[in-house]
Amino acid sequence: MTAEGTLDYNPHLASQNEDGSDANHAAGKGKIEKPDEVENIINQTRSASPTEQENKLGDALTEIFDADIDQLSDVVAKLNDMGVTDFEGVAWTEESFQVEMKRLGA
């Protein structure tokens, strides 16, 4: 929850399907909403609030993209120059950055 008491993630997202397989978190995929029966909340596709590390990465990427840096190698180099490490505390590689972006976007 945010300081204002509003949710900043969707606590109703299932982490697994009934058969035990991983749930698909693509917005609305496999679900049909009845508009009058669903409470729409901010950030519906997040199952938890962003971590401090995720927020730090997001802030750094905003700064990088604002500087018109958009090539993968340059983004990774800039993150490392800024001292923003991956979630294991080590310097980013192009591969680790792509893996993490895929995980965060899932």
Z-matrix of the N, CA and C atoms (Angstrom, degrees):
N
C 1 1.441
C 2 1.526 1 109.88
N 3 1.303 2 113.96 1 152.04
C 4 1.453 3 119.16 2 177.27
C 5 1.522 4 108.69 3 -86.51
N 6 1.315 5 115.34 4 172.18
C 7 1.463 6 120.48 5 179.90
C 8 1.524 7 111.25 6 -59.85
N 9 1.334 8 117.14 7 -28.76
C 10 1.455 9 120.95 8 -179.08
C 11 1.524 10 111.87 9 -80.20
N 12 1.337 11 117.89 10 -4.55
C 13 1.451 12 121.13 11 179.25
C 14 1.517 13 114.17 12 88.67
N 15 1.349 14 117.60 13 5.09
C 16 1.452 15 119.81 14 177.15
C 17 1.521 16 109.24 15 -92.99
N 18 1.308 17 116.17 16 152.77
C 19 1.459 18 120.33 17 179.00
C 20 1.516 19 110.49 18 -74.35
N 21 1.325 20 116.92 19 140.60
C 22 1.457 21 120.38 20 173.95
C 23 1.522 22 110.63 21 -116.03
N 24 1.333 23 116.20 22 21.43
C 25 1.451 24 123.36 23 174.49
C 26 1.518 25 108.04 24 -158.81
N 27 1.309 26 116.97 25 170.03
C 28 1.462 27 121.39 26 -179.40
C 29 1.527 28 109.48 27 -103.11
N 30 1.320 29 118.67 28 105.18
C 31 1.461 30 121.53 29 -178.35
C 32 1.526 31 112.88 30 -73.24
N 33 1.319 32 117.60 31 -7.48
C 34 1.457 33 121.28 32 -176.91
C 35 1.526 34 113.28 33 -92.15
N 36 1.327 35 118.29 34 -2.71
C 37 1.453 36 120.05 35 179.18
C 38 1.518 37 110.01 36 -67.66
N 39 1.308 38 116.05 37 131.61
C 40 1.465 39 120.31 38 177.58
C 41 1.520 40 108.62 39 -83.10
N 42 1.317 41 116.40 40 138.27
C 43 1.462 42 119.35 41 177.19
C 44 1.519 43 110.81 42 -84.55
N 45 1.330 44 117.06 43 -20.15
C 46 1.458 45 121.20 44 178.67
C 47 1.520 46 109.68 45 -141.75
N 48 1.325 47 114.46 46 153.47
C 49 1.452 48 120.49 47 173.70
C 50 1.525 49 109.15 48 -77.37
N 51 1.316 50 117.12 49 170.12
C 52 1.458 51 121.26 50 -179.32
C 53 1.521 52 112.15 51 -58.64
N 54 1.343 53 117.93 52 -29.84
C 55 1.463 54 120.99 53 -179.53
C 56 1.530 55 113.04 54 -83.71
N 57 1.354 56 117.63 55 2.79
C 58 1.457 57 122.07 56 177.72
C 59 1.515 58 114.31 57 92.40
N 60 1.324 59 117.97 58 -7.76
C 61 1.460 60 120.01 59 178.28
C 62 1.528 61 109.44 60 -76.68
N 63 1.322 62 115.67 61 159.09
C 64 1.458 63 119.94 62 -179.80
C 65 1.519 64 110.13 63 -63.21
N 66 1.314 65 116.12 64 137.71
C 67 1.460 66 121.54 65 178.38
C 68 1.515 67 110.22 66 -74.71
N 69 1.319 68 116.57 67 149.12
C 70 1.453 69 122.27 68 175.49
C 71 1.522 70 107.08 69 -87.77
N 72 1.333 71 117.12 70 119.92
C 73 1.460 72 120.74 71 -175.95
C 74 1.522 73 113.23 72 -96.02
N 75 1.335 74 117.01 73 11.70
C 76 1.454 75 119.07 74 175.84
C 77 1.530 76 107.58 75 -64.00
N 78 1.308 77 115.33 76 134.15
C 79 1.462 78 120.00 77 -174.08
C 80 1.516 79 111.41 78 -54.12
N 81 1.317 80 116.05 79 118.00
C 82 1.450 81 122.65 80 174.48
C 83 1.509 82 116.10 81 75.85
N 84 1.319 83 118.44 82 -4.50
C 85 1.454 84 119.68 83 -175.98
C 86 1.525 85 110.07 84 -66.89
N 87 1.316 86 116.46 85 123.59
C 88 1.455 87 121.72 86 178.33
C 89 1.517 88 113.71 87 82.27
N 90 1.303 89 118.28 88 3.99
C 91 1.462 90 122.02 89 -178.57
C 92 1.523 91 109.57 90 -128.41
N 93 1.305 92 116.24 91 141.97
C 94 1.457 93 121.54 92 173.43
C 95 1.516 94 106.56 93 -118.98
N 96 1.317 95 115.92 94 121.67
C 97 1.458 96 120.47 95 179.70
C 98 1.515 97 110.65 96 -91.16
N 99 1.292 98 115.10 97 144.97
C 100 1.459 99 121.61 98 168.21
C 101 1.521 100 104.38 99 -100.38
N 102 1.318 101 118.10 100 105.77
C 103 1.459 102 122.04 101 -170.81
C 104 1.526 103 115.62 102 -47.50
N 105 1.321 104 117.29 103 -36.66
C 106 1.463 105 119.12 104 -178.79
C 107 1.523 106 113.23 105 -77.06
N 108 1.344 107 117.77 106 -8.35
C 109 1.460 108 121.29 107 -175.71
C 110 1.533 109 113.35 108 -112.52
N 111 1.323 110 117.10 109 4.31
C 112 1.463 111 120.50 110 -174.71
C 113 1.523 112 109.94 111 -121.63
N 114 1.323 113 115.33 112 131.65
C 115 1.458 114 119.77 113 173.38
C 116 1.518 115 107.75 114 -89.42
N 117 1.329 116 117.35 115 113.59
C 118 1.457 117 120.87 116 178.14
C 119 1.515 118 108.85 117 -85.81
N 120 1.331 119 115.28 118 126.63
C 121 1.454 120 120.84 119 -178.97
C 122 1.520 121 110.03 120 -120.02
N 123 1.310 122 115.29 121 159.97
C 124 1.463 123 121.62 122 178.49
C 125 1.528 124 108.85 123 -61.39
N 126 1.326 125 116.60 124 143.88
C 127 1.465 126 123.01 125 175.39
C 128 1.523 127 111.73 126 56.55
N 129 1.320 128 116.89 127 52.76
C 130 1.456 129 121.48 128 -175.07
C 131 1.517 130 114.82 129 -64.85
N 132 1.301 131 118.88 130 -20.85
C 133 1.462 132 118.96 131 -175.80
C 134 1.522 133 113.35 132 -93.96
N 135 1.317 134 118.35 133 0.83
C 136 1.471 135 120.49 134 176.64
C 137 1.514 136 109.47 135 -94.47
N 138 1.327 137 116.02 136 133.53
C 139 1.460 138 119.87 137 178.92
C 140 1.526 139 111.70 138 -92.87
N 141 1.326 140 117.82 139 -6.71
C 142 1.468 141 122.59 140 177.39
C 143 1.527 142 108.61 141 -157.62
N 144 1.304 143 116.37 142 158.86
C 145 1.463 144 120.50 143 175.49
C 146 1.529 145 109.12 144 -64.24
N 147 1.329 146 118.09 145 148.53
C 148 1.459 147 119.99 146 177.34
C 149 1.535 148 110.33 147 -62.40
N 150 1.319 149 115.32 148 144.89
C 151 1.466 150 120.49 149 176.37
C 152 1.517 151 109.38 150 -76.36
N 153 1.316 152 116.21 151 167.34
C 154 1.465 153 120.55 152 176.67
C 155 1.528 154 110.04 153 -58.59
N 156 1.322 155 117.26 154 -41.29
C 157 1.470 156 121.64 155 179.47
C 158 1.529 157 110.83 156 -64.60
N 159 1.345 158 117.50 157 -41.09
C 160 1.464 159 120.39 158 177.99
C 161 1.521 160 110.82 159 -64.74
N 162 1.326 161 117.19 160 -40.20
C 163 1.465 162 120.30 161 177.06
C 164 1.528 163 111.16 162 -64.50
N 165 1.325 164 117.25 163 -40.40
C 166 1.463 165 121.50 164 178.69
C 167 1.535 166 109.95 165 -62.53
N 168 1.327 167 115.98 166 -43.92
C 169 1.461 168 120.12 167 178.17
C 170 1.523 169 110.26 168 -63.54
N 171 1.315 170 117.71 169 -44.18
C 172 1.458 171 121.44 170 179.15
C 173 1.521 172 111.99 171 -60.59
N 174 1.335 173 116.39 172 -43.69
C 175 1.464 174 120.14 173 178.56
C 176 1.528 175 110.65 174 -63.05
N 177 1.331 176 116.87 175 -41.77
C 178 1.463 177 120.84 176 -179.94
C 179 1.528 178 110.46 177 -65.28
N 180 1.333 179 116.80 178 -42.67
C 181 1.465 180 119.75 179 179.95
C 182 1.524 181 111.29 180 -65.75
N 183 1.322 182 117.42 181 -36.10
C 184 1.459 183 120.41 182 175.87
C 185 1.525 184 110.34 183 -60.48
N 186 1.322 185 115.68 184 -45.66
C 187 1.473 186 120.43 185 178.95
C 188 1.530 187 110.78 186 -63.08
N 189 1.321 188 116.23 187 -42.21
C 190 1.470 189 121.04 188 -179.08
C 191 1.526 190 110.63 189 -64.32
N 192 1.335 191 117.19 190 -48.18
C 193 1.456 192 120.25 191 -178.84
C 194 1.524 193 111.49 192 -68.31
N 195 1.327 194 117.81 193 -32.76
C 196 1.466 195 121.19 194 175.35
C 197 1.530 196 111.23 195 -62.87
N 198 1.332 197 116.33 196 -27.11
C 199 1.466 198 121.26 197 178.39
C 200 1.532 199 111.25 198 -87.83
N 201 1.344 200 116.53 199 13.14
C 202 1.470 201 123.15 200 179.19
C 203 1.524 202 112.93 201 60.83
N 204 1.308 203 116.64 202 30.75
C 205 1.460 204 121.96 203 173.29
C 206 1.522 205 105.94 204 -95.74
N 207 1.357 206 115.97 205 116.55
C 208 1.457 207 117.40 206 -176.10
C 209 1.527 208 114.74 207 -139.14
N 210 1.304 209 117.72 208 1.31
C 211 1.461 210 120.57 209 174.73
C 212 1.523 211 108.90 210 -83.86
N 213 1.327 212 116.58 211 136.36
C 214 1.456 213 121.31 212 -174.73
C 215 1.527 214 112.45 213 -50.71
N 216 1.311 215 117.55 214 -49.38
C 217 1.464 216 120.16 215 -178.16
C 218 1.524 217 111.47 216 -61.38
N 219 1.321 218 117.06 217 -38.29
C 220 1.463 219 121.39 218 179.75
C 221 1.532 220 111.63 219 -71.38
N 222 1.328 221 117.03 220 -38.83
C 223 1.468 222 121.12 221 178.00
C 224 1.523 223 109.62 222 -62.51
N 225 1.327 224 116.70 223 -46.97
C 226 1.469 225 121.28 224 -179.61
C 227 1.528 226 110.17 225 -63.06
N 228 1.327 227 116.97 226 -44.09
C 229 1.468 228 120.41 227 179.22
C 230 1.526 229 110.73 228 -61.59
N 231 1.321 230 117.46 229 -41.80
C 232 1.469 231 121.14 230 -178.92
C 233 1.526 232 110.76 231 -67.46
N 234 1.336 233 117.68 232 -41.92
C 235 1.467 234 119.74 233 176.13
C 236 1.525 235 110.28 234 -56.59
N 237 1.319 236 116.18 235 -46.22
C 238 1.462 237 120.50 236 -179.99
C 239 1.532 238 111.42 237 -65.28
N 240 1.337 239 117.38 238 -39.90
C 241 1.467 240 121.18 239 176.70
C 242 1.527 241 111.71 240 -61.86
N 243 1.339 242 115.74 241 -34.40
C 244 1.463 243 121.33 242 -179.26
C 245 1.535 244 112.06 243 -79.82
N 246 1.322 245 117.02 244 -7.04
C 247 1.462 246 120.40 245 -179.42
C 248 1.519 247 113.35 246 79.23
N 249 1.330 248 117.00 247 17.35
C 250 1.464 249 121.07 248 177.53
C 251 1.526 250 107.02 249 -89.77
N 252 1.319 251 115.89 250 108.82
C 253 1.462 252 120.97 251 -176.60
C 254 1.521 253 111.20 252 -90.18
N 255 1.339 254 115.37 253 168.85
C 256 1.458 255 118.56 254 174.25
C 257 1.526 256 108.45 255 -72.92
N 258 1.318 257 116.78 256 -178.62
C 259 1.463 258 120.35 257 -172.50
C 260 1.533 259 112.96 258 -75.19
N 261 1.330 260 116.31 259 -2.84
C 262 1.463 261 120.66 260 173.25
C 263 1.526 262 110.94 261 -102.03
N 264 1.339 263 116.62 262 1.35
C 265 1.455 264 121.44 263 177.26
C 266 1.514 265 115.08 264 85.46
N 267 1.329 266 116.98 265 15.11
C 268 1.467 267 120.08 266 179.28
C 269 1.519 268 109.85 267 -115.36
N 270 1.326 269 115.51 268 165.19
C 271 1.463 270 121.05 269 -179.16
C 272 1.531 271 110.26 270 -61.69
N 273 1.326 272 114.58 271 146.51
C 274 1.454 273 120.54 272 178.54
C 275 1.520 274 110.76 273 -71.35
N 276 1.322 275 116.53 274 147.74
C 277 1.460 276 123.68 275 165.00
C 278 1.524 277 105.53 276 -117.18
N 279 1.309 278 116.72 277 165.62
C 280 1.466 279 118.56 278 177.18
C 281 1.532 280 110.08 279 -58.81
N 282 1.324 281 115.97 280 -41.08
C 283 1.464 282 119.93 281 -179.09
C 284 1.529 283 111.64 282 -65.85
N 285 1.351 284 117.89 283 -46.47
C 286 1.463 285 119.50 284 -178.02
C 287 1.529 286 110.86 285 -65.83
N 288 1.336 287 116.88 286 -34.00
C 289 1.456 288 120.51 287 177.83
C 290 1.529 289 110.64 288 -65.83
N 291 1.329 290 117.44 289 -44.97
C 292 1.458 291 120.98 290 179.92
C 293 1.525 292 111.24 291 -64.32
N 294 1.325 293 117.25 292 -40.94
C 295 1.467 294 120.78 293 177.90
C 296 1.520 295 110.34 294 -61.42
N 297 1.332 296 116.32 295 -44.73
C 298 1.466 297 119.92 296 -177.53
C 299 1.526 298 111.43 297 -68.84
N 300 1.319 299 118.10 298 -39.23
C 301 1.461 300 120.30 299 177.29
C 302 1.522 301 110.88 300 -63.06
N 303 1.321 302 116.75 301 -38.30
C 304 1.466 303 120.20 302 177.29
C 305 1.528 304 109.93 303 -64.86
N 306 1.334 305 117.55 304 -43.20
C 307 1.455 306 121.18 305 -179.80
C 308 1.533 307 110.54 306 -63.81
N 309 1.320 308 116.61 307 -45.93
C 310 1.457 309 120.47 308 -178.32
C 311 1.525 310 111.99 309 -67.71
N 312 1.305 311 117.11 310 -29.39
C 313 1.455 312 120.83 311 -179.68
C 314 1.512 313 114.52 312 -86.31
N 315 1.326 314 116.52 313 -6.26
C 316 1.481 315 119.86 314 -177.37
C 317 1.500 316 111.42 315 -69.82
